[in-house]
């Protein structure tokens, strides 16, 4: 075997077969050293302690964190599902409660109508529901869900809350329009029930802001008309049946002529919260002009 001679100006290169031989011997030596002695155990363990153990701790911490997050996500999904069910139950209970309140409200209205029916049992009546009204806070004009098909005709009297609401103004086959006694163009001949004195009740929407309507033409007589006296429809009214409650005297003032009195009446009907009414299926009988 000829020696390896390095010429001037050339780089020294070790043949690959020599390099492989050297590496083989080095590996074999390390294997023998590893299996026969513990010389390399401490350095290897030290390296593992500084590199592998922290890495394992990091992986363990990440795994634990991911496990906790997974459990939390599962709990969140369960909570969201339970919350959805609870919302559905709340919605169902809200709807049911609304239905019960509506049923109770309608039941109270029916009881009130029954009381009115008993008060004016001499008249044939039919119940009707208000389906529309003019704009504003007060039911001075409104539409009922019944008409001529149900026996309703113009000039029939309308009741609610034990008192006079108004009169049927126009009629269709399945609807009718009512003008209430609080309308500005409404006039009703009335009687003070305690004394028999006549007066004229006039609608006044401006006065209704205070919860009252006007009356006038009360003749100043020896009879003592007082605040709180009942006012009913009079026998001489051309359109309204007699003895239907209109309201109660609220205020009495002497007119400038010192002959008549005027003032205000608190209506028997709550004209701000009407929903159902009774229509008397009879007309006031009047003597025809001769």
C-alpha positions in Angstrom: 0.0 0.0 0.0 1.5 3.3 -1.1 1.5 6.1 1.4 -0.7 9.0 0.9 1.4 11.9 -0.3 0.1 15.4 -0.3 1.4 17.4 -3.2 2.1 21.1 -2.9 -0.9 23.2 -3.6 -3.4 20.3 -3.2 -6.0 19.8 -0.5 -5.7 16.7 1.7 -8.6 14.3 1.2 -9.1 11.1 3.1 -10.3 8.2 1.0 -13.9 7.1 1.8 -12.9 3.6 2.7 -10.5 4.9 5.4 -13.2 7.2 6.7 -15.8 4.4 6.9 -13.2 2.1 8.7 -12.5 4.8 11.3 -16.2 5.4 12.0 -16.9 1.7 12.3 -14.1 1.3 14.8 -15.4 4.4 16.7 -18.9 3.1 16.9 -17.8 -0.3 18.0 -15.7 1.2 20.7 -18.6 3.3 21.9 -20.9 0.3 22.0 -18.4 -1.7 23.9 -17.9 1.2 26.3 -21.6 1.6 26.8 -22.4 -2.0 27.4 -19.4 -2.8 29.6 -19.1 0.4 31.7 -21.3 3.2 33.0 -18.9 5.9 31.9 -21.5 7.4 29.5 -24.5 7.0 31.7 -24.0 10.1 33.8 -23.4 12.5 30.8 -26.3 11.0 28.9 -28.6 11.3 32.0 -27.4 14.8 32.6 -28.2 15.8 29.0 -31.6 14.0 29.3 -32.3 15.9 32.6 -31.6 19.3 31.0 -33.3 18.6 27.6 -35.8 15.8 27.7 -37.3 16.2 31.1 -38.3 19.8 30.7 -39.6 18.9 27.2 -41.7 16.1 28.7 -43.0 18.4 31.5 -44.0 20.9 28.8 -45.8 18.3 26.8 -47.5 17.1 30.0 -48.6 20.6 30.9 -50.0 21.2 27.4 -51.8 17.9 27.5 -53.3 18.7 30.8 -54.4 22.2 29.7 -55.9 20.8 26.5 -57.7 18.2 28.6 -59.1 20.9 30.9 -60.2 23.0 27.9 -61.9 20.0 26.4 -63.8 19.4 29.6 -64.8 23.1 29.8 -65.9 23.0 26.2 -68.1 20.0 26.9 -69.5 21.7 29.9 -70.2 24.9 27.9 -72.0 22.8 25.2 -74.1 21.2 27.9 -74.8 24.6 29.5 -75.7 26.1 26.1 -78.0 23.2 25.4 -79.7 23.5 28.8 -80.0 27.3 28.4 -81.7 26.8 25.1 -84.2 24.4 26.6 -84.8 26.7 29.5 -85.4 29.6 27.1 -87.9 27.5 25.2 -89.6 26.6 28.5 -89.7 30.3 29.5 -91.2 31.3 26.1 -93.8 28.6 26.4 -94.7 29.7 30.0 -94.8 33.3 28.9 -97.2 32.5 26.1 -99.3 30.3 28.4 -99.3 33.1 31.0 -100.4 35.6 28.4 -103.2 33.3 27.3 -104.3 32.8 30.9 -104.3 36.6 31.5 -106.2 37.2 28.3 -108.7 34.5 29.3 -109.1 36.1 32.8 -109.5 39.5 31.2 -112.2 38.1 28.8 -113.9 36.3 31.7 -114.0 39.5 33.7 -115.5 41.3 30.7 -118.1 38.6 30.3 -119.0 38.8 34.0 -119.4 42.6 33.6 -121.6 42.1 30.6 -123.7 39.5 32.5 -124.2 42.0 35.3 -125.3 44.6 32.7 -127.6 42.1 31.1 -129.2 41.5 34.5 -129.6 45.2 35.2 -131.5 45.8 31.9 -133.1 42.3 31.6 -136.3 43.8 30.1 -134.4 44.4 26.9 -133.1 41.9 24.4 -129.4 42.3 23.8 -126.4 40.9 21.9 -122.8 41.1 22.8 -120.2 42.5 20.4 -116.5 43.0 20.3 -114.8 46.3 19.3 -112.5 45.7 16.3 -111.5 49.2 15.4 -111.7 52.8 16.8 -110.8 56.3 15.9 -107.4 57.6 16.8 -106.9 59.0 20.3 -107.1 57.8 23.9 -110.9 57.7 24.0 -113.5 55.4 22.4 -115.7 58.3 21.0 -116.3 56.3 17.8 -115.6 52.7 17.1 -116.6 49.6 15.0 -118.2 46.4 16.3 -117.8 42.9 14.8 -121.6 42.5 14.4 -124.1 44.1 12.1 -127.5 43.7 10.4 -127.0 39.9 10.1 -127.1 39.8 13.9 -130.2 42.0 14.2 -128.4 45.3 14.8 -129.9 48.5 13.3 -129.2 52.2 13.4 -130.1 54.1 16.5 -129.9 51.1 18.8 -128.4 51.8 22.2 -125.1 50.4 23.3 -124.1 49.5 26.9 -120.9 48.7 28.9 -119.8 48.9 32.5 -123.4 49.1 33.6 -124.0 52.4 31.7 -124.7 54.0 28.4 -121.9 53.9 25.8 -123.6 55.5 22.9 -125.8 54.8 19.9 -125.4 52.8 16.6 -124.7 55.3 13.9 -124.3 53.1 10.8 -124.6 49.4 10.0 -123.2 46.9 7.6 -124.0 43.1 7.2 -121.3 42.1 9.7 -120.2 45.4 11.3 -121.7 48.5 12.9 -120.3 51.9 13.9 -121.0 53.4 17.3 -120.9 57.0 18.3 -120.3 57.3 22.0 -121.9 59.9 24.4 -118.5 61.6 24.9 -118.2 62.6 21.2 -118.3 66.3 20.6 -121.4 66.1 18.5 -123.3 63.9 21.0 -126.3 65.1 23.0 -128.4 63.0 25.3 -131.5 64.1 27.2 -131.0 63.0 30.8 -132.8 63.0 34.2 -131.4 63.3 37.7 -132.6 60.1 39.2 -133.0 61.4 42.8 -135.1 64.5 41.8 -136.5 64.0 38.3 -134.9 67.2 37.0 -134.1 67.2 33.3 -130.8 68.2 31.8 -128.9 67.8 28.6 -125.7 65.8 28.5 -123.2 66.9 25.8 -120.1 65.1 24.7 -116.8 67.0 25.2 -113.5 65.3 24.4 -111.6 68.1 25.9 -113.4 67.6 29.2 -112.8 63.9 29.0 -109.1 64.6 29.5 -110.3 65.1 33.1 -112.6 62.1 33.0 -115.8 64.1 32.8 -118.4 65.2 30.2 -120.6 68.3 30.3 -124.2 68.8 31.2 -126.4 71.9 30.9 -130.0 73.2 30.9 -130.6 72.1 34.4 -133.4 74.3 35.6 -132.7 76.0 39.0 -135.6 74.7 41.1 -136.2 74.0 44.7 -135.1 70.4 44.3 -131.6 69.9 45.6 -129.5 68.3 42.9 -126.2 67.4 44.5 -122.8 66.1 43.6 -122.9 62.3 43.3 -126.5 62.1 42.1 -127.1 59.5 39.3 -128.0 60.8 35.9 -130.0 58.4 33.6 -131.6 58.8 30.1 -134.9 60.5 30.2 -138.3 59.4 28.9 -138.4 62.3 26.5 -135.3 61.3 24.6 -136.1 60.6 21.0 -133.3 58.0 20.5 -132.3 56.7 23.8 -134.3 54.2 25.9 -135.3 55.4 29.4 -133.5 54.9 32.7 -130.1 53.9 31.3 -127.3 55.1 33.6 -125.2 57.9 32.1 -123.0 58.8 35.0 -122.8 60.8 38.3 -122.9 64.5 38.9 -119.3 65.7 39.5 -119.7 69.5 39.5 -122.6 72.0 39.5 -122.3 75.7 38.5 -124.9 78.5 38.2 -125.2 79.9 34.7 -124.9 83.6 34.0 -128.7 83.9 33.5 -129.3 82.8 37.1 -132.1 80.5 35.8 -130.2 77.3 34.8 -127.2 75.3 36.0 -124.5 73.5 34.2 -121.5 71.4 35.2 -119.8 68.1 34.7 -120.8 64.4 34.9 -118.4 61.5 35.6 -119.5 58.8 33.0 -120.4 55.3 34.3 -118.4 53.8 31.4 -114.6 53.7 31.2 -114.2 55.1 27.7 -110.5 54.5 27.7 -110.6 50.7 28.1 -113.6 49.3 26.2 -113.4 46.0 24.5 -116.8 44.3 24.5 -120.2 45.9 24.6 -123.9 45.0 24.7 -126.3 46.3 22.0 -129.9 46.5 22.9 -131.9 45.0 20.0 -134.8 47.4 20.4 -135.4 50.9 19.2 -137.0 53.8 21.1 -140.7 54.0 20.2 -141.6 57.5 19.2 -144.9 59.1 18.1 -144.7 59.9 14.4 -145.2 63.5 13.3 -148.8 64.4 12.4 
